[in-house]
């Protein structure tokens, strides 16, 4: 989840009408993980059909069709190859997952299904096969997806700064560090209940955050590195509020390091560059087409066991958004 800037950012409630007619980049991995950890069975494992995980497909079908119905065109961005500096972070996540899996298996063995259901989400994986299935779903829906050279939220942020999309939908605060002018949190959870509370989408504006705290984006990146990011563990004893005070007083991380007597990361310029100049593929974003009803039925009902009710709800939304085509009823849009 990168660097937690929650204590420093002001999140504004968002009406969906504000995004109507806009393209919004969606960080696929974080949303997929949200779906596979929330759409679970009694054992805490993601919902499946004949042993095949389907929770990710259920989540993306529901949220993509809902966004289109709201007049929002999602552009889905997949993570690419992680930078070497993130490997330690990923190794730590894998270790925690292995430990959780061992505890889950032990809970199932003794019949403690309450504990198993609690541990199940911690064992969730978004596998290569699941990624390929997600891409296939987006193709059936006629939606644009791209693979980032590195971080999905980074590529989305750059495309937002370039004006290709209006905002980036992500739970990862690093989206702001990568320079996205607008970040949308909870977009794919909007209107749902979580722990008894209604979840609503929120908008965070990068320039507003910088102006409020009287810092530059470069200083925000230095502040984040001191707090801790996926590329650096941070400086012991420095949290968001302390870090903000120090960076405002001393301007740069180097100056803070001199005063607080800690060692600067040897690769500090590389880390800064990952945030300030994140790579994207040069090709412009493609245009969405209409969803293929036949392909959706063959894939989701024929192969994945989706109920007719679940699919019809999505198809009704797609039709309402004028985003659905039928093979035997072409329209002018299809030529």
Residue frames relative to the residue before (quaternion, step in Angstrom):
aa qw qx qy qz dx dy dz
X 1.0000 0.0000 0.0000 0.0000 0.00 0.00 0.00
X 0.4767 -0.7078 0.4269 0.2992 3.56 1.24 0.10
X 0.7649 -0.3519 0.2883 0.4561 3.54 -1.22 -0.65
X 0.3312 -0.7579 0.5293 0.1890 3.59 -0.83 0.98
X 0.0492 -0.8176 0.5731 -0.0244 3.57 -0.42 1.27
X 0.2640 0.8149 -0.4885 0.1660 3.58 1.27 0.25
X 0.6885 0.5032 -0.2922 0.4329 3.60 0.90 -0.91
X 0.7217 0.4416 -0.2441 0.4739 3.59 1.19 -0.42
X 0.7052 0.4784 -0.2536 0.4578 3.58 1.18 -0.52
X 0.2954 -0.7144 0.6039 0.1938 3.55 -1.20 0.64
X 0.1446 -0.7973 0.5840 0.0488 3.55 -0.63 1.18
X 0.2108 -0.7966 0.5605 0.0829 3.57 -0.75 1.12
X 0.5157 -0.6136 0.4857 0.3489 3.62 -0.97 0.77
X 0.2061 -0.8095 0.5455 0.0687 3.55 -0.95 0.93
X 0.2660 -0.7244 0.6152 0.1614 3.53 -0.97 0.91
X 0.5370 -0.6543 0.4245 0.3213 3.57 -0.89 0.91
X 0.5755 0.6071 -0.3756 0.3989 3.58 1.12 -0.57
X 0.5783 0.5933 -0.3703 0.4200 3.59 1.19 -0.50
X 0.7338 0.4013 -0.2190 0.5025 3.58 1.17 -0.58
X 0.4201 0.7231 -0.4634 0.2930 3.60 1.25 -0.10
X 0.8074 0.2281 -0.2013 0.5055 3.55 -0.90 1.00
X 0.6362 0.5340 -0.3137 0.4600 3.59 1.32 0.07
X 0.3767 -0.6609 0.5886 0.2737 3.52 -1.32 0.38
X 0.0807 -0.7942 0.6022 0.0125 3.56 -0.96 0.93
X 0.3591 -0.7231 0.5498 0.2143 3.57 -0.83 1.01
X 0.1386 -0.7946 0.5894 0.0437 3.56 -0.95 0.94
X 0.3695 -0.7163 0.5566 0.2015 3.54 -0.83 1.08
X 0.3485 -0.7979 0.4521 0.1937 3.58 -0.24 1.29
X 0.6854 0.5245 -0.3255 0.3863 3.60 0.67 -1.06
X 0.6928 0.4807 -0.2976 0.4476 3.59 0.77 -0.98
X 0.6636 0.4855 -0.3080 0.4785 3.57 1.03 -0.73
X 0.6151 0.5346 -0.3480 0.4633 3.59 1.02 -0.75
X 0.6543 0.5107 -0.3113 0.4629 3.56 0.94 -0.88
X 0.6095 0.5481 -0.3397 0.4611 3.57 1.06 -0.73
X 0.6853 0.4874 -0.2884 0.4578 3.58 0.91 -0.92
X 0.7327 0.4444 -0.2611 0.4444 3.59 0.79 -0.95
X 0.6776 0.4471 -0.3068 0.4969 3.60 1.22 -0.21
X 0.7040 0.4316 -0.2754 0.4922 3.60 1.21 -0.20
X 0.7052 0.3791 -0.2481 0.5454 3.60 1.11 -0.64
X 0.2325 0.8040 -0.4948 0.2338 3.54 0.31 1.33
X 0.4815 -0.6449 0.5160 0.2933 3.52 -1.36 0.33
X 0.7641 -0.3700 0.2645 0.4575 3.57 -1.30 -0.19
X 0.6855 0.4642 -0.2886 0.4809 3.59 1.16 -0.48
X 0.5729 -0.6268 0.3667 0.3800 3.58 1.27 0.10
X 0.5602 0.5956 -0.3857 0.4273 3.56 1.29 -0.09
X 0.6187 -0.5543 0.3896 0.3977 3.63 -1.12 0.59
X 0.5982 -0.5714 0.4220 0.3708 3.58 -1.11 0.68
X 0.0316 -0.8056 0.5911 -0.0244 3.57 -0.99 0.86
X 0.2398 -0.7289 0.6216 0.1574 3.54 -1.37 0.28
X 0.8232 -0.0986 0.0071 0.5590 3.57 -0.51 1.22
X 0.7347 -0.4326 0.2173 0.4753 3.55 0.99 0.91
X 0.6103 0.5437 -0.3432 0.4628 3.58 1.29 -0.06
X 0.4163 -0.7129 0.4951 0.2709 3.65 -0.61 1.04
X 0.0377 -0.8197 0.5716 -0.0048 3.57 -0.91 0.92
X 0.4189 0.7352 -0.4591 0.2705 3.61 1.26 -0.13
X 0.6427 0.5283 -0.3327 0.4440 3.59 0.99 -0.81
X 0.6623 0.4946 -0.3070 0.4717 3.59 1.01 -0.77
X 0.6164 0.5400 -0.3385 0.4624 3.58 1.03 -0.76
X 0.6817 0.5059 -0.2859 0.4446 3.54 0.87 -0.99
X 0.7138 0.4519 -0.2715 0.4610 3.57 0.80 -0.98
X 0.6081 0.5359 -0.3643 0.4586 3.62 1.04 -0.64
X 0.6802 0.4984 -0.2884 0.4535 3.55 0.86 -0.97
X 0.7404 0.4311 -0.2481 0.4521 3.57 0.72 -1.03
X 0.6394 0.5195 -0.3388 0.4543 3.61 1.00 -0.74
X 0.6745 0.4759 -0.3019 0.4768 3.59 0.92 -0.88
X 0.6236 0.5335 -0.3351 0.4629 3.58 1.07 -0.70
X 0.6508 0.5141 -0.3199 0.4581 3.60 0.93 -0.87
X 0.6529 0.5103 -0.3142 0.4632 3.57 0.94 -0.87
X 0.6338 0.5281 -0.3277 0.4605 3.57 1.02 -0.79
X 0.6747 0.4773 -0.2824 0.4869 3.58 1.15 -0.64
X 0.5564 -0.6236 0.3832 0.3934 3.58 1.28 -0.04
X 0.5496 0.5978 -0.3841 0.4394 3.58 1.31 0.28
X 0.2142 -0.7693 0.5873 0.1321 3.59 -0.87 0.93
X 0.2343 -0.7894 0.5486 0.1447 3.61 -0.47 1.12
X 0.1331 -0.7291 0.6645 0.0960 3.52 -1.20 0.70
X 0.2160 -0.8303 0.5057 0.0903 3.57 -0.32 1.26
X 0.1140 -0.8083 0.5773 0.0206 3.57 -0.84 1.03
X 0.2281 -0.7777 0.5786 0.0915 3.54 -0.78 1.14
X 0.5433 -0.5982 0.4793 0.3424 3.55 -1.17 0.60
X 0.3034 -0.7173 0.5959 0.1955 3.53 -1.23 0.62
X 0.7787 -0.2786 0.2356 0.5105 3.56 -1.08 -0.72
X 0.4082 -0.7227 0.4908 0.2649 3.64 -0.73 0.95
X 0.5251 -0.6095 0.4888 0.3375 3.55 -1.15 0.60
X 0.6343 -0.5562 0.3761 0.3833 3.58 -1.11 0.65
X 0.6318 0.5567 -0.3394 0.4191 3.60 1.05 -0.71
X 0.6695 0.4930 -0.3030 0.4657 3.61 1.21 -0.35
X 0.4628 0.7239 -0.4309 0.2758 3.59 1.23 -0.25
X 0.6283 0.5289 -0.3437 0.4555 3.60 1.02 -0.72
X 0.6316 0.5273 -0.3252 0.4662 3.57 1.02 -0.81
X 0.6779 0.4897 -0.2867 0.4674 3.57 0.92 -0.92
X 0.6280 0.5323 -0.3329 0.4598 3.58 1.05 -0.76
X 0.6391 0.5255 -0.3206 0.4612 3.56 1.03 -0.78
X 0.6406 0.5161 -0.3209 0.4694 3.58 1.01 -0.80
X 0.6578 0.5120 -0.3137 0.4547 3.57 0.95 -0.87
X 0.6362 0.5344 -0.3245 0.4521 3.57 1.00 -0.82
X 0.6617 0.4966 -0.3043 0.4722 3.59 0.97 -0.86
X 0.6409 0.5267 -0.3211 0.4569 3.57 1.08 -0.73
X 0.6345 0.5216 -0.3226 0.4704 3.59 1.01 -0.81
X 0.6523 0.5113 -0.3090 0.4664 3.56 0.98 -0.85
X 0.6617 0.5032 -0.3013 0.4671 3.59 0.96 -0.89
X 0.6313 0.5393 -0.3296 0.4494 3.58 1.04 -0.78
X 0.6349 0.5267 -0.3190 0.4666 3.57 1.02 -0.83
X 0.6765 0.4805 -0.2884 0.4778 3.59 0.94 -0.88
X 0.6276 0.5355 -0.3356 0.4546 3.59 1.06 -0.75
X 0.6522 0.5172 -0.3099 0.4595 3.58 0.93 -0.90
X 0.6480 0.5121 -0.3139 0.4683 3.57 1.03 -0.82
X 0.6443 0.5233 -0.3181 0.4581 3.59 1.01 -0.80
X 0.6506 0.5052 -0.3123 0.4733 3.59 0.98 -0.84
X 0.6437 0.5507 -0.3214 0.4232 3.56 0.96 -0.89
X 0.7464 0.3667 -0.2222 0.5090 3.61 0.98 -0.76
X 0.5402 -0.6694 0.3737 0.3470 3.57 1.31 0.10
X 0.4526 0.6617 -0.4727 0.3658 3.60 1.19 0.39
X 0.0903 -0.8546 0.5103 0.0320 3.57 0.33 1.27
X 0.5594 0.5824 -0.3971 0.4360 3.60 1.16 -0.42
X 0.6729 0.4637 -0.2847 0.5012 3.57 0.97 -0.88
X 0.6259 0.5440 -0.3388 0.4444 3.59 1.00 -0.83
X 0.6632 0.5026 -0.3085 0.4609 3.59 0.95 -0.87
X 0.6377 0.5202 -0.3194 0.4698 3.57 1.11 -0.67
X 0.7218 0.4463 -0.2391 0.4718 3.58 1.00 -0.87
X 0.5191 0.7004 -0.3951 0.2896 3.58 1.12 -0.66
X 0.6848 0.4893 -0.3107 0.4418 3.63 0.76 -0.93
X 0.6296 0.5484 -0.3379 0.4343 3.60 1.12 -0.59
X 0.6818 0.4703 -0.2803 0.4852 3.58 1.26 -0.34
X 0.4344 0.7476 -0.4316 0.2574 3.57 1.30 -0.19
X 0.0998 -0.7778 0.6192 0.0406 3.54 -1.16 0.76
X 0.2222 -0.7168 0.6426 0.1547 3.53 -1.23 0.64
X 0.1491 -0.8640 0.4793 0.0406 3.53 0.16 1.37
X 0.6937 -0.4519 0.3529 0.4360 3.55 -1.33 0.17
X 0.6422 0.5179 -0.3283 0.4599 3.59 0.99 -0.81
X 0.6550 0.5082 -0.3086 0.4663 3.57 1.00 -0.81
X 0.6062 0.5389 -0.3410 0.4752 3.57 1.09 -0.70
X 0.6667 0.5003 -0.2999 0.4640 3.58 0.90 -0.95
X 0.6455 0.5144 -0.3183 0.4663 3.59 1.01 -0.77
X 0.6285 0.5357 -0.3318 0.4560 3.57 1.05 -0.77
X 0.6427 0.5114 -0.3157 0.4751 3.58 0.98 -0.83
X 0.6356 0.5244 -0.3263 0.4632 3.56 1.01 -0.82
X 0.6275 0.5316 -0.3314 0.4624 3.59 1.00 -0.80
X 0.6670 0.4968 -0.3097 0.4609 3.58 0.87 -0.92
X 0.6201 0.5303 -0.3414 0.4665 3.60 1.06 -0.71
X 0.6516 0.5057 -0.3124 0.4713 3.58 0.96 -0.84
X 0.6907 0.4684 -0.2633 0.4840 3.56 1.11 -0.71
X 0.4378 -0.7137 0.4454 0.3171 3.58 1.27 -0.18
X 0.4927 0.6802 -0.4084 0.3576 3.56 1.23 0.46
X 0.5160 -0.6548 0.4703 0.2894 3.53 -1.17 0.67
X 0.0688 0.7624 -0.6430 0.0244 3.55 -1.04 0.83
X 0.0849 -0.7820 0.6166 0.0333 3.56 -1.13 0.68
X 0.3344 -0.7033 0.5856 0.2248 3.53 -1.25 0.46
X 0.3749 -0.7402 0.5161 0.2127 3.56 -0.74 1.07
X 0.5660 -0.5687 0.4510 0.3908 3.58 -1.17 0.41
X 0.8052 0.0998 -0.0123 0.5845 3.57 1.10 -0.75
X 0.8419 -0.0309 0.0630 0.5350 3.60 -0.27 -1.26
X 0.4887 -0.6817 0.4610 0.2896 3.58 -0.83 0.98
X 0.6910 0.4664 -0.2982 0.4648 3.60 0.83 -0.91
X 0.6061 0.5485 -0.3475 0.4594 3.59 1.18 -0.54
X 0.6685 0.4829 -0.2932 0.4837 3.57 0.93 -0.92
X 0.6402 0.5219 -0.3252 0.4605 3.58 1.00 -0.78
X 0.6432 0.5362 -0.3165 0.4456 3.56 0.99 -0.85
X 0.6625 0.4969 -0.3085 0.4680 3.58 0.93 -0.89
X 0.6641 0.4913 -0.3099 0.4707 3.59 0.95 -0.83
X 0.6193 0.5157 -0.3454 0.4808 3.59 1.12 -0.57
X 0.6529 0.5039 -0.3107 0.4725 3.58 0.96 -0.84
X 0.6747 0.4827 -0.2806 0.4827 3.59 1.17 -0.63
X 0.5336 -0.6611 0.3873 0.3579 3.58 1.27 -0.11
X 0.4535 0.6990 -0.4476 0.3247 3.61 1.24 0.20
X 0.7619 0.1092 -0.0810 0.6333 3.57 1.22 -0.54
X 0.5350 -0.6606 0.4324 0.3008 3.55 -1.20 0.55
X 0.7959 -0.0244 0.0564 0.6023 3.58 1.16 -0.56
X 0.3261 -0.6993 0.5903 0.2368 3.54 -1.37 0.15
X 0.2370 -0.7632 0.5883 0.1234 3.57 -0.78 1.07
X 0.3016 0.7359 -0.5442 0.2670 3.56 -0.43 1.24
X 0.3925 -0.6821 0.5568 0.2657 3.56 -1.25 0.43
X 0.5844 0.6125 -0.3500 0.4010 3.57 1.28 -0.26
X 0.3936 -0.7466 0.4910 0.2156 3.58 -0.57 1.17
X 0.5150 0.6408 -0.4198 0.3846 3.60 1.20 -0.34
X 0.4766 0.6738 -0.4285 0.3678 3.59 1.24 -0.39
X 0.6678 0.4843 -0.2923 0.4837 3.59 1.03 -0.79
X 0.6299 0.5344 -0.3389 0.4503 3.59 1.00 -0.76
X 0.6642 0.4942 -0.2958 0.4766 3.57 1.09 -0.71
X 0.5975 -0.6406 0.3251 0.3564 3.58 1.27 0.02
X 0.3440 0.7266 -0.5311 0.2675 3.60 1.12 0.45
X 0.4300 -0.7140 0.4801 0.2737 3.63 -0.67 1.00
X 0.7944 0.1096 -0.0435 0.5959 3.59 1.10 -0.71
X 0.0845 -0.7743 0.6268 0.0205 3.53 -0.93 1.00
X 0.1628 -0.7776 0.6017 0.0831 3.58 -0.94 0.92
X 0.1467 -0.7803 0.6046 0.0638 3.56 -0.75 1.07
X 0.8395 0.2188 -0.1727 0.4664 3.55 -1.22 0.64
X 0.3103 0.7760 -0.5114 0.1998 3.62 1.12 0.32
X 0.7416 0.4021 -0.2355 0.4826 3.58 0.86 -0.91
X 0.6698 0.4376 -0.3070 0.5154 3.60 1.31 0.08
X 0.3832 0.7652 -0.4600 0.2366 3.57 1.29 -0.13
X 0.8124 0.2493 -0.1989 0.4881 3.55 -0.89 0.99
X 0.5999 0.5470 -0.3668 0.4543 3.59 1.27 -0.09
X 0.3817 -0.6932 0.5524 0.2619 3.55 -1.29 0.27
X 0.0214 -0.7817 0.6230 -0.0216 3.54 -0.98 0.92
X 0.8235 -0.0644 -0.0312 0.5628 3.54 -0.61 1.22
X 0.7278 -0.4577 0.2343 0.4538 3.54 0.99 0.88
X 0.6635 0.4822 -0.2994 0.4875 3.58 1.27 -0.05
X 0.4466 -0.6838 0.5094 0.2713 3.56 -0.99 0.86
X 0.2764 -0.7674 0.5604 0.1438 3.56 -0.75 1.08
X 0.0390 -0.7963 0.6036 0.0016 3.57 -0.91 0.93
X 0.5553 -0.6145 0.4486 0.3360 3.55 -1.15 0.63
X 0.1337 -0.7837 0.6046 0.0482 3.53 -1.16 0.73
X 0.2539 -0.7588 0.5829 0.1413 3.54 -1.14 0.71
X 0.0850 -0.7652 0.6372 0.0346 3.54 -0.99 0.93
X 0.1889 -0.7922 0.5757 0.0723 3.58 -0.75 1.09
X 0.4710 -0.7160 0.4429 0.2633 3.56 -0.61 1.18
X 0.6922 0.4867 -0.3042 0.4375 3.62 0.74 -0.99
X 0.6071 0.5529 -0.3457 0.4541 3.56 1.10 -0.67
X 0.6407 0.5198 -0.3140 0.4697 3.57 1.01 -0.85
X 0.6726 0.4964 -0.2980 0.4608 3.58 0.92 -0.93
X 0.6706 0.4984 -0.3008 0.4599 3.58 0.93 -0.88
X 0.6400 0.5506 -0.3291 0.4229 3.56 0.95 -0.88
X 0.7823 0.3164 -0.1617 0.5116 3.57 0.96 -0.85
X 0.3814 -0.7640 0.4496 0.2621 3.58 1.35 0.11
X 0.5088 0.5874 -0.4618 0.4276 3.52 0.79 1.13
X 0.4677 -0.6432 0.5217 0.3089 3.56 -1.30 0.30
X 0.6547 -0.4884 0.3762 0.4374 3.57 -1.26 0.20
X 0.6108 0.5483 -0.3492 0.4521 3.59 1.05 -0.72
X 0.6596 0.4884 -0.3051 0.4830 3.58 1.01 -0.78
X 0.6053 0.5473 -0.3519 0.4586 3.58 1.08 -0.69
X 0.6475 0.5084 -0.3163 0.4714 3.57 0.99 -0.81
X 0.6447 0.5061 -0.3215 0.4742 3.61 0.93 -0.83
X 0.6235 0.5384 -0.3246 0.4648 3.56 1.01 -0.85
X 0.6734 0.5037 -0.2940 0.4544 3.57 0.90 -0.94
X 0.6323 0.5284 -0.3342 0.4574 3.58 0.98 -0.79
X 0.6548 0.4990 -0.3133 0.4734 3.58 1.02 -0.74
X 0.6469 0.5024 -0.3177 0.4776 3.60 1.06 -0.74
X 0.5315 -0.6022 0.4163 0.4260 3.56 1.01 -0.91
X 0.0008 -0.7900 0.6116 -0.0440 3.57 -0.83 1.03
X 0.7069 -0.4162 0.3330 0.4648 3.58 -1.30 -0.10
X 0.7260 0.4399 -0.2336 0.4742 3.59 1.17 -0.53
X 0.7846 0.1164 -0.0748 0.6044 3.60 1.29 -0.12
X 0.4768 -0.7212 0.4223 0.2725 3.62 -0.78 0.96
X 0.5447 -0.6278 0.4054 0.3807 3.58 1.20 -0.27
X 0.4921 -0.6371 0.5091 0.3046 3.53 -1.35 0.10
X 0.5082 -0.6768 0.4463 0.2906 3.55 -0.75 1.08
X 0.8127 0.2685 -0.2046 0.4750 3.56 -0.91 0.95
X 0.6780 0.4469 -0.2975 0.5021 3.59 1.26 -0.06
X 0.0521 -0.7852 0.6168 -0.0176 3.54 -0.63 1.24
X 0.7881 -0.3496 0.2143 0.4590 3.60 -1.26 -0.05
X 0.7264 0.4420 -0.2647 0.4549 3.60 0.74 -0.99
X 0.6513 0.4880 -0.3124 0.4899 3.58 0.98 -0.82
X 0.6556 0.5229 -0.3103 0.4477 3.56 0.95 -0.89
X 0.6361 0.5266 -0.3290 0.4582 3.58 1.00 -0.81
X 0.6499 0.5188 -0.3127 0.4591 3.58 0.92 -0.89
X 0.6817 0.4944 -0.2850 0.4578 3.56 0.94 -0.91
X 0.6917 0.4742 -0.2956 0.4576 3.60 0.88 -0.91
X 0.6335 0.5123 -0.3412 0.4688 3.61 1.05 -0.60
X 0.6929 0.4797 -0.2753 0.4625 3.56 1.02 -0.77
X 0.8163 0.2756 -0.1100 0.4956 3.57 0.91 -0.93
X 0.4815 -0.7406 0.3647 0.2944 3.59 1.35 0.12
X 0.8273 0.0554 -0.0052 0.5590 3.63 0.71 -0.97
X 0.6273 -0.5348 0.4095 0.3909 3.54 -1.28 0.35
X 0.5986 0.5698 -0.3577 0.4348 3.57 1.08 -0.71
X 0.6751 0.4865 -0.2909 0.4720 3.57 0.95 -0.90
X 0.6284 0.5182 -0.3314 0.4762 3.57 1.04 -0.75
X 0.6413 0.5359 -0.3205 0.4458 3.59 0.96 -0.86
X 0.6452 0.5226 -0.3202 0.4562 3.56 1.01 -0.78
X 0.6915 0.4709 -0.2757 0.4733 3.57 0.95 -0.88
X 0.7642 0.3699 -0.1903 0.4929 3.60 0.89 -0.98
X 0.3684 -0.7862 0.4352 0.2382 3.55 1.36 0.01
X 0.4572 0.6102 -0.5279 0.3741 3.53 0.60 1.21
X 0.5567 -0.6232 0.4451 0.3219 3.55 -1.24 0.53
X 0.4093 -0.6829 0.5460 0.2606 3.57 -0.98 0.85
X 0.5451 -0.5905 0.4631 0.3738 3.62 -1.06 0.60
X 0.5180 -0.6517 0.4520 0.3203 3.58 -0.93 0.83
X 0.7508 0.3670 -0.1877 0.5161 3.57 1.09 -0.73
X 0.1680 0.8418 -0.5021 0.1045 3.59 1.14 0.58
X 0.6747 0.4926 -0.3186 0.4479 3.62 0.90 -0.79
X 0.6080 0.5366 -0.3512 0.4680 3.57 1.12 -0.61
X 0.6543 0.5099 -0.3081 0.4659 3.56 0.94 -0.92
X 0.6501 0.5077 -0.3183 0.4672 3.57 0.90 -0.90
X 0.6645 0.5262 -0.3024 0.4360 3.56 0.94 -0.90
X 0.6077 0.5626 -0.3550 0.4338 3.57 1.07 -0.70
X 0.7097 0.4235 -0.2498 0.5044 3.57 1.08 -0.68
X 0.7577 0.4205 -0.2215 0.4473 3.58 0.83 -0.96
X 0.7935 0.1485 -0.0788 0.5849 3.60 1.18 -0.50
X 0.0746 0.8405 -0.5326 0.0658 3.56 0.77 1.02
X 0.4622 -0.7150 0.4483 0.2724 3.61 -0.90 0.88
X 0.0187 -0.7447 0.6648 0.0553 3.54 -1.29 0.52
X 0.5435 -0.5645 0.4849 0.3884 3.55 -1.25 0.28
X 0.5148 -0.7028 0.3984 0.2869 3.61 -0.88 0.86
X 0.5468 0.6440 -0.4078 0.3463 3.60 1.14 -0.47
X 0.4599 -0.6720 0.4976 0.2988 3.61 -0.95 0.81
X 0.6108 -0.5627 0.4086 0.3785 3.55 -1.20 0.45
X 0.4543 -0.6691 0.5169 0.2807 3.56 -1.05 0.76
X 0.4902 -0.6369 0.5026 0.3186 3.56 -1.32 0.02
X 0.5196 -0.6388 0.4720 0.3150 3.54 -1.07 0.74
X 0.2063 -0.7247 0.6377 0.1597 3.56 -1.28 0.49
X 0.6335 -0.5289 0.3766 0.4209 3.58 -1.20 -0.17
X 0.5810 -0.5930 0.4380 0.3448 3.53 -1.23 0.55
X 0.3393 -0.7294 0.5649 0.1834 3.55 -1.15 0.74
X 0.3485 -0.7814 0.4805 0.1926 3.57 -0.27 1.29
X 0.6528 0.5236 -0.3245 0.4410 3.59 0.89 -0.87
X 0.6702 0.4964 -0.2945 0.4666 3.57 0.90 -0.94
X 0.6337 0.5272 -0.3288 0.4608 3.59 1.01 -0.77
X 0.6705 0.4940 -0.3066 0.4608 3.58 0.90 -0.89
X 0.6600 0.5109 -0.3165 0.4507 3.58 0.90 -0.88
X 0.7021 0.4664 -0.2635 0.4691 3.57 0.94 -0.91
X 0.7948 0.3701 -0.1876 0.4429 3.57 0.55 -1.20
X 0.7339 0.3682 -0.2392 0.5183 3.59 0.96 -0.75
X 0.7082 0.4806 -0.2712 0.4403 3.56 0.85 -0.97
X 0.7965 0.3084 -0.1482 0.4985 3.59 0.90 -0.91
X 0.8039 0.3336 -0.1372 0.4728 3.57 0.98 -0.86
X 0.4971 -0.7217 0.3942 0.2768 3.57 1.24 0.16
X 0.2854 0.7666 -0.5298 0.2241 3.59 1.11 0.52
X 0.4778 -0.6542 0.5018 0.3033 3.56 -1.04 0.74
X 0.6063 -0.5574 0.4212 0.3799 3.55 -1.20 0.52
X 0.6193 0.5635 -0.3354 0.4317 3.57 1.04 -0.78
X 0.6699 0.5005 -0.3034 0.4569 3.58 0.91 -0.94
X 0.6968 0.4680 -0.2818 0.4648 3.56 0.89 -0.92
X 0.6457 0.5298 -0.3311 0.4390 3.59 0.93 -0.84
X 0.6082 0.5502 -0.3569 0.4473 3.58 1.04 -0.71
X 0.6710 0.4818 -0.2934 0.4812 3.57 0.96 -0.88
X 0.6572 0.5144 -0.3160 0.4513 3.59 0.94 -0.84
X 0.6178 0.5361 -0.3412 0.4632 3.59 1.05 -0.72
X 0.6498 0.5080 -0.3132 0.4707 3.57 1.00 -0.81
X 0.6565 0.5140 -0.3082 0.4581 3.56 0.95 -0.90
X 0.6478 0.5094 -0.3128 0.4723 3.56 1.01 -0.81
X 0.6470 0.5225 -0.3152 0.4571 3.58 0.99 -0.84
X 0.6996 0.4433 -0.2531 0.5001 3.57 1.16 -0.67
X 0.4083 -0.7146 0.4590 0.3346 3.59 1.33 0.02
X 0.4922 0.6639 -0.4064 0.3896 3.56 1.08 0.79
X 0.6339 0.5314 -0.3233 0.4597 3.59 1.22 0.29
X 0.0801 -0.7776 0.6216 0.0495 3.54 -0.97 0.89
X 0.2525 -0.7296 0.6123 0.1701 3.53 -1.22 0.50
X 0.5654 -0.6433 0.3955 0.3317 3.58 -0.88 0.92
X 0.7524 0.3756 -0.2175 0.4954 3.56 1.05 -0.70
X 0.7260 0.3398 -0.2384 0.5482 3.57 1.28 0.18
X 0.0260 -0.8248 0.5648 -0.0068 3.61 0.44 1.16
X 0.2083 -0.7566 0.6059 0.1306 3.52 -1.23 0.55
X 0.7120 -0.4324 0.3221 0.4498 3.56 -1.29 0.14
X 0.5852 0.6001 -0.3658 0.4046 3.57 1.15 -0.69
X 0.6866 0.5292 -0.2767 0.4146 3.58 1.09 -0.72
X 0.6656 0.5086 -0.3071 0.4516 3.61 1.24 -0.26
